[in-house]
Amino acid sequence: MGCVPVSAARRSAGFTLLELMVVLVLIGIIFSFAVLSLRGDDYAELMEQETHRMMTLLGLASDEAVLRGDELAVLFTEDGYSFLILDDEQQWRLTSDDDLLKSYALPEGVDLRLEVEGEPPILTAADVDLEALEEDGLDEEEELQPQVFILSSGEMTPFTVTFMSRQSRIRYHLTASLLGTLSWELEETL
């Protein structure tokens, strides 16, 4: 019978600590590259946040309109949107006393497209400064013309807002029905 030395049998039975460390480092490097290549679309995440924000604010505005018995509306501009209230003189004015339902500017790089009842309206000109309107008010001949109405009966103008960005293939569509039901969906463009 041939005897094999004990030390030789042990060496061939497994890996050394150095070999295991090299393999773990290689796995870590490969994993890092995989995570970096699958990094999320920052603009898609931002648009998703904006979609959820608007959906929450519209739900809140609808609840406020029903509870207070006020007629509310939304004025969309090229760079944001504002909530309006119908005052005693039957004029739309900004809801400046409400901390939640106020003018909001979209983040840089995020655009919106509004379709009211299937027809895309012309958004308010970009030169309308909503912050200046909140501070100074309107001239007598100026009147805010909202595109979406939120009534005290719980009804809402049916519309679809699409959040999009030139830096992303993802789009988010927020849709409101006549009864004020809000839903959203994601679309990936080619």
C-alpha positions in Angstrom: 0.0 0.0 0.0 1.3 3.3 -0.9 1.0 6.0 1.6 0.4 9.6 0.6 1.7 12.2 3.0 -1.0 13.8 5.0 0.1 17.4 4.1 -0.4 16.7 0.3 -3.9 15.3 0.8 -4.9 18.4 2.8 -3.6 20.8 0.1 -5.7 19.3 -2.6 -8.8 19.1 -0.6 -9.9 22.8 -0.6 -9.1 26.4 -1.4 -6.8 28.7 0.5 -7.9 31.9 2.1 -6.1 33.9 -0.5 -7.9 32.2 -3.3 -11.3 32.8 -1.6 -10.5 36.5 -1.1 -9.6 36.9 -4.8 -12.9 35.3 -5.9 -14.9 37.5 -3.5 -13.1 40.7 -4.8 -13.9 39.6 -8.4 -17.5 39.0 -7.6 -17.7 42.4 -5.9 -16.3 44.2 -8.9 -18.7 42.4 -11.3 -21.7 43.1 -9.0 -20.7 46.8 -8.9 -20.7 47.0 -12.7 -24.0 45.3 -12.8 -25.6 47.7 -10.3 -24.2 50.7 -12.2 -25.5 49.5 -15.5 -28.9 48.9 -14.1 -29.0 52.3 -12.4 -32.5 53.8 -12.4 -33.8 56.5 -14.6 -33.7 59.7 -12.4 -36.2 61.5 -14.6 -38.6 58.6 -14.5 -38.4 58.5 -10.7 -39.0 62.3 -10.6 -42.0 62.1 -12.9 -43.4 59.3 -10.8 -43.1 61.5 -7.7 -44.8 64.4 -9.5 -47.6 62.1 -10.7 -48.2 60.9 -7.1 -48.0 64.4 -5.8 -50.6 65.8 -8.3 -52.9 62.8 -7.7 -52.7 63.4 -3.9 -53.4 67.1 -4.3 -56.3 66.6 -6.7 -57.8 64.1 -4.2 -57.3 66.6 -1.4 -58.8 69.4 -3.5 -61.8 67.3 -4.4 -62.4 66.5 -0.7 -62.0 70.1 0.3 -64.5 71.2 -2.4 -67.1 68.8 -1.1 -66.5 69.5 2.6 -66.4 73.3 2.2 -69.0 73.6 -0.6 -66.6 75.6 -2.7 -65.9 75.4 -6.4 -62.2 74.8 -7.1 -60.3 74.6 -10.3 -56.8 74.0 -11.6 -54.8 76.3 -13.9 -52.1 74.5 -15.8 -49.2 76.5 -17.3 -46.2 75.4 -19.3 -44.1 75.1 -16.1 -46.5 74.1 -13.4 -50.0 74.4 -12.0 -52.1 76.3 -9.5 -55.3 75.7 -7.6 -58.0 78.3 -7.8 -61.2 79.1 -5.9 -64.3 80.8 -7.1 -64.8 83.9 -5.0 -68.0 85.8 -4.1 -67.8 88.0 -7.3 -67.7 84.8 -9.4 -64.0 85.3 -10.3 -61.3 82.7 -10.0 -58.5 83.6 -7.6 -55.5 81.8 -6.4 -55.9 79.8 -3.1 -53.2 81.8 -1.4 -54.5 81.1 2.1 -54.1 77.3 1.7 -50.6 75.9 2.3 -51.3 72.7 0.4 -53.3 73.8 -2.6 -51.0 76.5 -3.9 -49.0 77.2 -7.0 -46.4 74.6 -7.9 -43.6 74.8 -10.4 -42.5 71.5 -12.0 -38.8 70.5 -11.6 -36.4 71.4 -14.4 -36.5 68.8 -17.3 -40.1 67.6 -16.5 -42.8 68.7 -18.9 -46.6 68.1 -18.9 -49.2 67.8 -21.5 -52.8 68.3 -20.7 -55.8 66.8 -22.6 -59.2 67.9 -21.4 -62.0 65.6 -22.6 -59.8 64.3 -25.4 -58.9 67.8 -26.8 -55.5 69.2 -25.9 -56.0 72.9 -24.8 -53.6 75.7 -25.2 -51.7 76.0 -21.9 -51.4 79.4 -20.3 -48.5 81.3 -21.7 -45.1 80.7 -20.0 -44.8 84.5 -19.3 -47.6 84.3 -16.6 -45.8 84.5 -13.3 -47.9 82.6 -10.8 -45.8 83.7 -7.9 -46.2 87.4 -8.9 -49.9 86.8 -9.2 -50.0 85.5 -5.6 -48.3 88.6 -4.3 -49.7 91.4 -6.5 -53.1 90.0 -7.6 -54.7 90.5 -11.0 -55.4 93.6 -12.9 -59.0 94.4 -13.4 -59.1 93.3 -17.0 -57.1 90.1 -16.4 -59.0 86.9 -15.4 -57.6 83.5 -14.7 -59.1 80.8 -17.0 -58.6 77.4 -15.5 -58.8 74.3 -17.6 -60.0 71.7 -15.0 -62.9 72.3 -12.6 -63.4 70.5 -9.2 -67.0 71.0 -8.2 -68.5 70.9 -4.7 -70.7 68.0 -5.9 -67.6 65.8 -6.2 -67.5 66.0 -10.0 -64.4 66.9 -11.9 -63.6 67.9 -15.5 -62.4 64.7 -17.2 -58.8 65.1 -18.2 -55.4 63.4 -18.7 -52.1 64.9 -17.7 -49.0 63.3 -19.2 -45.6 63.9 -17.4 -42.7 63.5 -19.8 -39.1 64.4 -20.2 -36.7 64.5 -23.1 -34.1 62.6 -20.9 -36.4 59.6 -20.3 -38.3 57.0 -22.3 -40.9 56.7 -19.5 -44.1 58.7 -19.4 -46.7 58.9 -16.7 -50.4 59.5 -17.4 -52.7 60.8 -14.7 -56.4 60.5 -15.6 -59.4 61.9 -13.9 -63.0 60.8 -14.6 -66.2 62.9 -14.4 -66.9 61.5 -10.9 -63.4 62.5 -9.7 -61.9 59.0 -9.8 -58.1 59.4 -10.3 -55.8 56.7 -11.8 -52.3 56.7 -13.3 -50.4 54.5 -15.7 -46.8 54.2 -16.9 -45.9 54.2 -20.6 -42.5 53.3 -22.0 -41.8 54.9 -25.4 -39.4 53.6 -28.0 
